[in-house]
Amino acid sequence: MSDIPQDLFEAARRARGFAHVPYSRFKVGAAIRSEDGTIHAGCNIENASYPQGQCAESTAIGGMIMSGAKRIVEIAVVGGEEGTGTLCTPCGGCRQRIREFSTPETRIHVFDAGGWRKSYTLNEILPDSFGPDNLGF
Ligand code: THU
């Protein structure tokens, strides 16, 4: 796909450096471009009580909301070492969290530490999704 956002990759890669991952050792960074053009980055934050851990996408969404923005235009996720084969796509829960603040055309760009791997629209990774419109919002 054309239009790979290098600035989002760099913001997500920088955020990944802050990952708190003593349990999985799997560092992830995410960076959102919101509708006002600003960038909001976050890392995964694990917890000794394992289920309390938080994905990088959640941290980035929290930053976006705290800036006053509400709409994700595109989001970059960086995870995994260069050329390891597997893609660090957002987990199911994060797909739903992203969906809350997206349109069907919102783009999700997946990178590994070495660079771009694949891009999707929100609708491609979460088709027929449930969202605010289902509740009349
Ligand atoms: N993780 C993320 O932060 N984002 C993803 O897209 C996939 C998984 C985190 C959760 C956990 O801290 C670690 O990666 C291993 O699952």
Backbone and ligand atoms as CSV (ligand in chain L), in Angstrom:
chain,resi,resn,atom,element,x,y,z
A,1,MET,N,N,0.856,-1.204,0.000
A,1,MET,CA,C,0.000,0.000,0.000
A,1,MET,C,C,0.887,1.248,0.000
A,2,SER,N,N,0.447,2.261,-0.727
A,2,SER,CA,C,1.190,3.523,-0.705
A,2,SER,C,C,0.805,4.283,0.571
A,3,ASP,N,N,1.468,5.441,0.770
A,3,ASP,CA,C,1.051,6.283,1.889
A,3,ASP,C,C,1.389,5.694,3.251
A,4,ILE,N,N,2.565,5.154,3.382
A,4,ILE,CA,C,2.992,4.641,4.683
A,4,ILE,C,C,3.444,5.831,5.526
A,5,PRO,N,N,2.819,6.039,6.696
A,5,PRO,CA,C,3.127,7.229,7.489
A,5,PRO,C,C,4.402,7.050,8.321
A,6,GLN,N,N,5.478,7.579,7.798
A,6,GLN,CA,C,6.786,7.447,8.451
A,6,GLN,C,C,6.798,8.137,9.811
A,7,ASP,N,N,6.094,9.268,9.919
A,7,ASP,CA,C,6.094,9.989,11.205
A,7,ASP,C,C,5.389,9.173,12.296
A,8,LEU,N,N,4.325,8.472,11.916
A,8,LEU,CA,C,3.629,7.633,12.909
A,8,LEU,C,C,4.500,6.450,13.305
A,9,PHE,N,N,5.190,5.870,12.326
A,9,PHE,CA,C,6.106,4.761,12.616
A,9,PHE,C,C,7.147,5.207,13.626
A,10,GLU,N,N,7.722,6.380,13.383
A,10,GLU,CA,C,8.773,6.835,14.296
A,10,GLU,C,C,8.234,7.117,15.692
A,11,ALA,N,N,7.041,7.696,15.764
A,11,ALA,CA,C,6.437,7.967,17.087
A,11,ALA,C,C,6.139,6.651,17.810
A,12,ALA,N,N,5.638,5.656,17.081
A,12,ALA,CA,C,5.312,4.364,17.703
A,12,ALA,C,C,6.586,3.630,18.112
A,13,ARG,N,N,7.604,3.740,17.291
A,13,ARG,CA,C,8.873,3.076,17.626
A,13,ARG,C,C,9.503,3.702,18.871
A,14,ARG,N,N,9.385,5.016,18.967
A,14,ARG,CA,C,9.911,5.712,20.161
A,14,ARG,C,C,9.124,5.269,21.397
A,15,ALA,N,N,7.806,5.225,21.270
A,15,ALA,CA,C,6.950,4.802,22.398
A,15,ALA,C,C,7.289,3.380,22.822
A,16,ARG,N,N,7.569,2.542,21.851
A,16,ARG,CA,C,7.896,1.132,22.132
A,16,ARG,C,C,9.082,1.021,23.095
A,17,GLY,N,N,9.960,1.997,23.017
A,17,GLY,CA,C,11.119,1.998,23.905
A,17,GLY,C,C,10.746,2.136,25.375
A,18,PHE,N,N,9.528,2.602,25.660
A,18,PHE,CA,C,9.073,2.763,27.050
A,18,PHE,C,C,8.268,1.567,27.546
A,19,ALA,N,N,8.082,0.555,26.711
A,19,ALA,CA,C,7.237,-0.584,27.078
A,19,ALA,C,C,7.671,-1.177,28.420
A,20,HIS,N,N,6.670,-1.462,29.263
A,20,HIS,CA,C,6.929,-2.122,30.557
A,20,HIS,C,C,6.503,-3.571,30.374
A,21,VAL,N,N,7.463,-4.431,30.046
A,21,VAL,CA,C,7.119,-5.799,29.645
A,21,VAL,C,C,8.005,-6.848,30.337
A,22,PRO,N,N,8.069,-6.819,31.679
A,22,PRO,CA,C,8.940,-7.785,32.353
A,22,PRO,C,C,8.461,-9.226,32.198
A,23,TYR,N,N,7.204,-9.430,31.818
A,23,TYR,CA,C,6.644,-10.796,31.778
A,23,TYR,C,C,6.722,-11.393,30.386
A,24,SER,N,N,6.222,-10.679,29.390
A,24,SER,CA,C,6.266,-11.236,28.027
A,24,SER,C,C,7.562,-10.875,27.309
A,25,ARG,N,N,8.190,-9.790,27.706
A,25,ARG,CA,C,9.369,-9.257,27.000
A,25,ARG,C,C,9.031,-8.848,25.572
A,26,PHE,N,N,7.747,-8.706,25.293
A,26,PHE,CA,C,7.303,-8.357,23.946
A,26,PHE,C,C,6.902,-6.887,23.919
A,27,LYS,N,N,7.783,-6.066,23.372
A,27,LYS,CA,C,7.560,-4.620,23.375
A,27,LYS,C,C,6.687,-4.202,22.201
A,28,VAL,N,N,5.701,-3.371,22.493
A,28,VAL,CA,C,4.827,-2.836,21.435
A,28,VAL,C,C,4.703,-1.327,21.620
A,29,GLY,N,N,4.682,-0.627,20.504
A,29,GLY,CA,C,4.403,0.808,20.511
A,29,GLY,C,C,3.266,1.094,19.544
A,30,ALA,N,N,2.495,2.104,19.834
A,30,ALA,CA,C,1.407,2.501,18.935
A,30,ALA,C,C,1.391,4.017,18.838
A,31,ALA,N,N,0.959,4.521,17.689
A,31,ALA,CA,C,0.819,5.974,17.520
A,31,ALA,C,C,-0.400,6.255,16.659
A,32,ILE,N,N,-1.212,7.169,17.136
A,32,ILE,CA,C,-2.477,7.554,16.488
A,32,ILE,C,C,-2.324,8.939,15.884
A,33,ARG,N,N,-2.834,9.095,14.650
A,33,ARG,CA,C,-3.042,10.452,14.141
A,33,ARG,C,C,-4.532,10.746,14.285
A,34,SER,N,N,-4.858,11.774,15.054
A,34,SER,CA,C,-6.265,12.120,15.255
A,34,SER,C,C,-6.702,13.143,14.215
A,35,GLU,N,N,-7.997,13.464,14.238
A,35,GLU,CA,C,-8.579,14.296,13.184
A,35,GLU,C,C,-7.986,15.695,13.146
A,36,ASP,N,N,-7.417,16.159,14.239
A,36,ASP,CA,C,-6.805,17.492,14.267
A,36,ASP,C,C,-5.344,17.453,13.827
A,37,GLY,N,N,-4.872,16.271,13.391
A,37,GLY,CA,C,-3.513,16.160,12.850
A,37,GLY,C,C,-2.442,15.885,13.887
A,38,THR,N,N,-2.820,15.815,15.159
A,38,THR,CA,C,-1.808,15.570,16.178
A,38,THR,C,C,-1.583,14.069,16.367
A,39,ILE,N,N,-0.443,13.730,16.984
A,39,ILE,CA,C,-0.024,12.333,17.162
A,39,ILE,C,C,-0.020,11.998,18.650
A,40,HIS,N,N,-0.543,10.806,18.959
A,40,HIS,CA,C,-0.649,10.347,20.352
A,40,HIS,C,C,-0.053,8.946,20.417
A,41,ALA,N,N,1.008,8.792,21.201
A,41,ALA,CA,C,1.731,7.522,21.205
A,41,ALA,C,C,1.586,6.825,22.553
A,42,GLY,N,N,1.771,5.513,22.542
A,42,GLY,CA,C,1.707,4.745,23.785
A,42,GLY,C,C,2.427,3.422,23.653
A,43,CYS,N,N,2.716,2.813,24.797
A,43,CYS,CA,C,3.385,1.512,24.826
A,43,CYS,C,C,2.535,0.532,25.621
A,44,ASN,N,N,2.877,-0.756,25.549
A,44,ASN,CA,C,2.180,-1.713,26.413
A,44,ASN,C,C,2.736,-1.635,27.836
A,45,ILE,N,N,1.847,-1.859,28.787
A,45,ILE,CA,C,2.183,-1.730,30.216
A,45,ILE,C,C,1.675,-2.979,30.917
A,46,GLU,N,N,2.580,-3.900,31.203
A,46,GLU,CA,C,2.170,-5.164,31.834
A,46,GLU,C,C,2.096,-5.011,33.354
A,47,ASN,N,N,1.533,-6.047,33.979
A,47,ASN,CA,C,1.300,-5.996,35.429
A,47,ASN,C,C,1.550,-7.379,36.015
A,48,ALA,N,N,2.060,-7.420,37.252
A,48,ALA,CA,C,2.304,-8.697,37.923
A,48,ALA,C,C,1.014,-9.498,38.047
A,49,SER,N,N,-0.107,-8.820,38.115
A,49,SER,CA,C,-1.410,-9.474,37.993
A,49,SER,C,C,-1.732,-9.471,36.503
A,50,TYR,N,N,-1.329,-10.519,35.816
A,50,TYR,CA,C,-1.237,-10.507,34.352
A,50,TYR,C,C,-2.426,-9.910,33.601
A,51,PRO,N,N,-3.677,-10.248,33.984
A,51,PRO,CA,C,-4.798,-9.704,33.186
A,51,PRO,C,C,-4.929,-8.190,33.241
A,52,GLN,N,N,-4.248,-7.563,34.185
A,52,GLN,CA,C,-4.336,-6.099,34.293
A,52,GLN,C,C,-3.426,-5.374,33.314
A,53,GLY,N,N,-2.652,-6.118,32.553
A,53,GLY,CA,C,-1.775,-5.489,31.570
A,53,GLY,C,C,-2.575,-4.747,30.514
A,54,GLN,N,N,-1.932,-3.784,29.900
A,54,GLN,CA,C,-2.606,-2.914,28.927
A,54,GLN,C,C,-1.812,-2.886,27.633
A,55,CYS,N,N,-2.516,-2.981,26.508
A,55,CYS,CA,C,-1.859,-2.929,25.196
A,55,CYS,C,C,-1.433,-1.502,24.845
A,56,ALA,N,N,-0.473,-1.422,23.947
A,56,ALA,CA,C,0.030,-0.122,23.487
A,56,ALA,C,C,-1.089,0.722,22.868
A,57,GLU,N,N,-1.998,0.069,22.163
A,57,GLU,CA,C,-3.092,0.803,21.509
A,57,GLU,C,C,-3.960,1.501,22.559
A,58,SER,N,N,-4.201,0.807,23.691
A,58,SER,CA,C,-5.024,1.411,24.753
A,58,SER,C,C,-4.345,2.636,25.337
A,59,THR,N,N,-3.038,2.528,25.540
A,59,THR,CA,C,-2.306,3.677,26.090
A,59,THR,C,C,-2.392,4.866,25.136
A,60,ALA,N,N,-2.242,4.597,23.834
A,60,ALA,CA,C,-2.304,5.680,22.835
A,60,ALA,C,C,-3.701,6.290,22.775
A,61,ILE,N,N,-4.730,5.458,22.870
A,61,ILE,CA,C,-6.106,5.976,22.863
A,61,ILE,C,C,-6.324,6.875,24.076
A,62,GLY,N,N,-5.814,6.456,25.233
A,62,GLY,CA,C,-5.937,7.292,26.433
A,62,GLY,C,C,-5.305,8.666,26.225
A,63,GLY,N,N,-4.154,8.682,25.583
A,63,GLY,CA,C,-3.481,9.962,25.309
A,63,GLY,C,C,-4.305,10.837,24.377
A,64,MET,N,N,-4.888,10.203,23.360
A,64,MET,CA,C,-5.713,10.967,22.413
A,64,MET,C,C,-6.908,11.596,23.121
A,65,ILE,N,N,-7.570,10.792,23.933
A,65,ILE,CA,C,-8.756,11.310,24.627
A,65,ILE,C,C,-8.375,12.455,25.567
A,66,MET,N,N,-7.238,12.304,26.232
A,66,MET,CA,C,-6.804,13.358,27.161
A,66,MET,C,C,-6.366,14.629,26.453
A,67,SER,N,N,-6.144,14.566,25.131
A,67,SER,CA,C,-5.810,15.787,24.384
A,67,SER,C,C,-7.071,16.478,23.887
A,68,GLY,N,N,-8.207,15.792,24.030
A,68,GLY,CA,C,-9.470,16.381,23.559
A,68,GLY,C,C,-9.914,15.874,22.204
A,69,ALA,N,N,-9.074,15.062,21.536
A,69,ALA,CA,C,-9.439,14.534,20.213
A,69,ALA,C,C,-10.304,13.289,20.369
A,70,LYS,N,N,-11.075,12.996,19.324
A,70,LYS,CA,C,-12.053,11.900,19.410
A,70,LYS,C,C,-12.023,10.966,18.206
A,71,ARG,N,N,-11.276,11.321,17.154
A,71,ARG,CA,C,-11.366,10.541,15.926
A,71,ARG,C,C,-9.987,10.062,15.476
A,72,ILE,N,N,-9.864,8.738,15.270
A,72,ILE,CA,C,-8.604,8.163,14.782
A,72,ILE,C,C,-8.637,8.154,13.257
A,73,VAL,N,N,-7.696,8.875,12.657
A,73,VAL,CA,C,-7.576,8.866,11.194
A,73,VAL,C,C,-6.756,7.653,10.768
A,74,GLU,N,N,-5.642,7.440,11.463
A,74,GLU,CA,C,-4.813,6.256,11.221
A,74,GLU,C,C,-4.010,5.944,12.469
A,75,ILE,N,N,-3.621,4.675,12.582
A,75,ILE,CA,C,-2.863,4.236,13.752
A,75,ILE,C,C,-1.758,3.293,13.287
A,76,ALA,N,N,-0.578,3.489,13.837
A,76,ALA,CA,C,0.553,2.604,13.558
A,76,ALA,C,C,0.818,1.744,14.786
A,77,VAL,N,N,1.100,0.476,14.565
A,77,VAL,CA,C,1.468,-0.445,15.644
A,77,VAL,C,C,2.819,-1.055,15.277
A,78,VAL,N,N,3.766,-0.985,16.229
A,78,VAL,CA,C,5.097,-1.547,15.996
A,78,VAL,C,C,5.356,-2.632,17.032
A,79,GLY,N,N,5.560,-3.858,16.557
A,79,GLY,CA,C,5.866,-4.966,17.468
A,79,GLY,C,C,6.601,-6.062,16.726
A,80,GLY,N,N,7.426,-6.767,17.449
A,80,GLY,CA,C,8.181,-7.859,16.836
A,80,GLY,C,C,9.486,-7.379,16.249
A,81,GLU,N,N,10.423,-8.305,16.192
A,81,GLU,CA,C,11.732,-7.935,15.650
A,81,GLU,C,C,11.697,-7.995,14.125
A,82,GLU,N,N,12.677,-7.377,13.534
A,82,GLU,CA,C,12.729,-7.292,12.075
A,82,GLU,C,C,12.759,-8.687,11.449
A,83,GLY,N,N,11.841,-8.904,10.531
A,83,GLY,CA,C,11.875,-10.133,9.739
A,83,GLY,C,C,11.544,-11.417,10.488
A,84,THR,N,N,10.768,-11.311,11.588
A,84,THR,CA,C,10.445,-12.547,12.317
A,84,THR,C,C,9.259,-13.278,11.700
A,85,GLY,N,N,8.583,-12.645,10.782
A,85,GLY,CA,C,7.503,-13.330,10.076
A,85,GLY,C,C,6.116,-12.987,10.565
A,86,THR,N,N,5.890,-13.067,11.865
A,86,THR,CA,C,4.527,-12.824,12.336
A,86,THR,C,C,4.239,-11.323,12.400
A,87,LEU,N,N,2.978,-10.991,12.195
A,87,LEU,CA,C,2.558,-9.590,12.210
A,87,LEU,C,C,1.996,-9.243,13.580
A,88,CYS,N,N,2.366,-8.077,14.096
A,88,CYS,CA,C,1.813,-7.620,15.379
A,88,CYS,C,C,0.544,-6.819,15.104
A,89,THR,N,N,-0.512,-7.538,14.762
A,89,THR,CA,C,-1.803,-6.885,14.516
A,89,THR,C,C,-2.503,-6.616,15.852
A,90,PRO,N,N,-3.353,-5.607,15.915
A,90,PRO,CA,C,-4.071,-5.329,17.169
A,90,PRO,C,C,-4.891,-6.540,17.607
A,91,CYS,N,N,-4.908,-6.799,18.911
A,91,CYS,CA,C,-5.708,-7.915,19.442
A,91,CYS,C,C,-7.200,-7.606,19.274
A,92,GLY,N,N,-8.017,-8.590,19.493
A,92,GLY,CA,C,-9.456,-8.403,19.310
A,92,GLY,C,C,-10.026,-7.276,20.152
A,93,GLY,N,N,-9.598,-7.228,21.424
A,93,GLY,CA,C,-10.099,-6.170,22.300
A,93,GLY,C,C,-9.709,-4.789,21.795
A,94,CYS,N,N,-8.482,-4.669,21.316
A,94,CYS,CA,C,-8.033,-3.357,20.820
A,94,CYS,C,C,-8.716,-2.992,19.510
A,95,ARG,N,N,-9.059,-3.973,18.692
A,95,ARG,CA,C,-9.822,-3.650,17.471
A,95,ARG,C,C,-11.123,-2.957,17.859
A,96,GLN,N,N,-11.767,-3.458,18.888
A,96,GLN,CA,C,-13.016,-2.850,19.342
A,96,GLN,C,C,-12.756,-1.470,19.953
A,97,ARG,N,N,-11.679,-1.324,20.699
A,97,ARG,CA,C,-11.358,-0.012,21.287
A,97,ARG,C,C,-11.068,1.008,20.200
A,98,ILE,N,N,-10.333,0.584,19.170
A,98,ILE,CA,C,-10.035,1.488,18.044
A,98,ILE,C,C,-11.341,1.861,17.342
A,99,ARG,N,N,-12.211,0.872,17.180
A,99,ARG,CA,C,-13.469,1.071,16.464
A,99,ARG,C,C,-14.325,2.188,17.081
A,100,GLU,N,N,-14.274,2.305,18.394
A,100,GLU,CA,C,-15.066,3.322,19.098
A,100,GLU,C,C,-14.808,4.728,18.553
A,101,PHE,N,N,-13.566,4.958,18.090
A,101,PHE,CA,C,-13.149,6.310,17.688
A,101,PHE,C,C,-12.771,6.374,16.214
A,102,SER,N,N,-13.296,5.439,15.420
A,102,SER,CA,C,-12.892,5.323,14.019
A,102,SER,C,C,-14.061,5.459,13.078
A,103,THR,N,N,-13.714,5.506,11.785
A,103,THR,CA,C,-14.690,5.297,10.717
A,103,THR,C,C,-14.294,3.977,10.054
A,104,PRO,N,N,-15.148,3.424,9.197
A,104,PRO,CA,C,-14.762,2.172,8.530
A,104,PRO,C,C,-13.470,2.320,7.730
A,105,GLU,N,N,-13.134,3.574,7.341
A,105,GLU,CA,C,-11.937,3.810,6.510
A,105,GLU,C,C,-10.677,4.080,7.323
A,106,THR,N,N,-10.801,4.163,8.631
A,106,THR,CA,C,-9.599,4.382,9.465
A,106,THR,C,C,-8.557,3.328,9.115
A,107,ARG,N,N,-7.303,3.778,8.952
A,107,ARG,CA,C,-6.249,2.837,8.534
A,107,ARG,C,C,-5.407,2.364,9.711
A,108,ILE,N,N,-5.084,1.095,9.675
A,108,ILE,CA,C,-4.239,0.465,10.696
A,108,ILE,C,C,-2.981,-0.025,9.981
A,109,HIS,N,N,-1.836,0.522,10.369
A,109,HIS,CA,C,-0.563,0.176,9.735
A,109,HIS,C,C,0.255,-0.669,10.706
A,110,VAL,N,N,0.657,-1.836,10.273
A,110,VAL,CA,C,1.408,-2.752,11.132
A,110,VAL,C,C,2.881,-2.757,10.693
A,111,PHE,N,N,3.740,-2.546,11.663
A,111,PHE,CA,C,5.191,-2.510,11.431
A,111,PHE,C,C,5.872,-3.526,12.346
A,112,ASP,N,N,7.049,-3.972,11.957
A,112,ASP,CA,C,7.944,-4.580,12.934
A,112,ASP,C,C,9.080,-3.595,13.167
A,113,ALA,N,N,10.042,-3.972,13.992
A,113,ALA,CA,C,11.095,-3.028,14.362
A,113,ALA,C,C,11.841,-2.507,13.128
A,114,GLY,N,N,11.820,-3.269,12.046
A,114,GLY,CA,C,12.552,-2.868,10.843
A,114,GLY,C,C,11.762,-1.987,9.898
A,115,GLY,N,N,10.443,-1.965,10.025
A,115,GLY,CA,C,9.656,-1.128,9.119
A,115,GLY,C,C,8.292,-1.707,8.799
A,116,TRP,N,N,7.703,-1.161,7.748
A,116,TRP,CA,C,6.302,-1.459,7.403
A,116,TRP,C,C,6.117,-2.898,6.967
A,117,ARG,N,N,5.000,-3.501,7.405
A,117,ARG,CA,C,4.657,-4.869,6.994
A,117,ARG,C,C,3.331,-4.939,6.245
A,118,LYS,N,N,2.287,-4.288,6.788
A,118,LYS,CA,C,0.969,-4.429,6.168
A,118,LYS,C,C,0.026,-3.343,6.681
A,119,SER,N,N,-0.920,-2.941,5.831
A,119,SER,CA,C,-1.931,-1.961,6.253
A,119,SER,C,C,-3.332,-2.494,5.976
A,120,TYR,N,N,-4.259,-2.064,6.811
A,120,TYR,CA,C,-5.652,-2.504,6.731
A,120,TYR,C,C,-6.547,-1.290,6.948
A,121,THR,N,N,-7.821,-1.445,6.583
A,121,THR,CA,C,-8.829,-0.508,7.093
A,121,THR,C,C,-9.444,-1.161,8.332
A,122,LEU,N,N,-10.072,-0.317,9.150
A,122,LEU,CA,C,-10.750,-0.854,10.347
A,122,LEU,C,C,-11.789,-1.890,9.924
A,123,ASN,N,N,-12.497,-1.584,8.837
A,123,ASN,CA,C,-13.542,-2.506,8.392
A,123,ASN,C,C,-12.967,-3.865,7.982
A,124,GLU,N,N,-11.736,-3.869,7.489
A,124,GLU,CA,C,-11.128,-5.161,7.107
A,124,GLU,C,C,-10.790,-6.018,8.323
A,125,ILE,N,N,-10.348,-5.384,9.401
A,125,ILE,CA,C,-9.957,-6.210,10.557
A,125,ILE,C,C,-11.081,-6.389,11.573
A,126,LEU,N,N,-12.171,-5.614,11.396
A,126,LEU,CA,C,-13.325,-5.791,12.291
A,126,LEU,C,C,-14.610,-5.550,11.494
A,127,PRO,N,N,-14.932,-6.486,10.600
A,127,PRO,CA,C,-16.125,-6.289,9.760
A,127,PRO,C,C,-17.416,-6.414,10.568
A,128,ASP,N,N,-18.452,-5.783,10.061
A,128,ASP,CA,C,-19.786,-5.861,10.689
A,128,ASP,C,C,-19.711,-5.581,12.190
A,129,SER,N,N,-18.949,-4.557,12.531
A,129,SER,CA,C,-18.670,-4.318,13.952
A,129,SER,C,C,-19.839,-3.655,14.673
A,130,PHE,N,N,-19.816,-3.807,15.947
A,130,PHE,CA,C,-20.777,-3.151,16.845
A,130,PHE,C,C,-20.151,-1.847,17.314
A,131,GLY,N,N,-20.896,-0.768,17.252
A,131,GLY,CA,C,-20.320,0.510,17.654
A,131,GLY,C,C,-21.362,1.470,18.186
A,132,PRO,N,N,-20.949,2.724,18.383
A,132,PRO,CA,C,-21.842,3.725,18.961
A,132,PRO,C,C,-23.168,3.834,18.214
A,133,ASP,N,N,-23.133,3.656,16.881
A,133,ASP,CA,C,-24.369,3.785,16.083
A,133,ASP,C,C,-25.409,2.722,16.472
A,134,ASN,N,N,-24.921,1.557,16.924
A,134,ASN,CA,C,-25.865,0.511,17.358
A,134,ASN,C,C,-26.690,0.977,18.558
A,135,LEU,N,N,-26.127,1.932,19.294
A,135,LEU,CA,C,-26.823,2.434,20.475
A,135,LEU,C,C,-27.470,3.788,20.207
A,136,GLY,N,N,-27.434,4.192,18.927
A,136,GLY,CA,C,-28.054,5.471,18.557
A,136,GLY,C,C,-27.171,6.668,18.804
A,137,PHE,N,N,-25.857,6.436,18.955
A,137,PHE,CA,C,-24.931,7.561,19.140
A,137,PHE,C,C,-24.103,7.787,17.879
L,1,THU,N1,N,0.275,-6.287,22.753
L,1,THU,C1,C,0.052,-4.978,22.437
L,1,THU,O1,O,0.403,-4.077,23.210
L,1,THU,N2,N,-0.536,-4.687,21.261
L,1,THU,C2,C,-0.834,-5.593,20.281
L,1,THU,O2,O,-1.291,-5.216,19.217
L,1,THU,C3,C,-0.611,-7.026,20.544
L,1,THU,C4,C,-0.137,-7.380,21.906
L,1,THU,C5,C,0.968,-6.588,24.012
L,1,THU,C6,C,0.161,-7.176,25.127
L,1,THU,C7,C,1.260,-7.834,25.961
L,1,THU,O3,O,1.852,-6.851,26.804
L,1,THU,C8,C,2.286,-8.249,24.943
L,1,THU,O4,O,2.014,-7.508,23.766
L,1,THU,C9,C,2.269,-9.727,24.624
L,1,THU,O5,O,0.990,-10.143,24.315
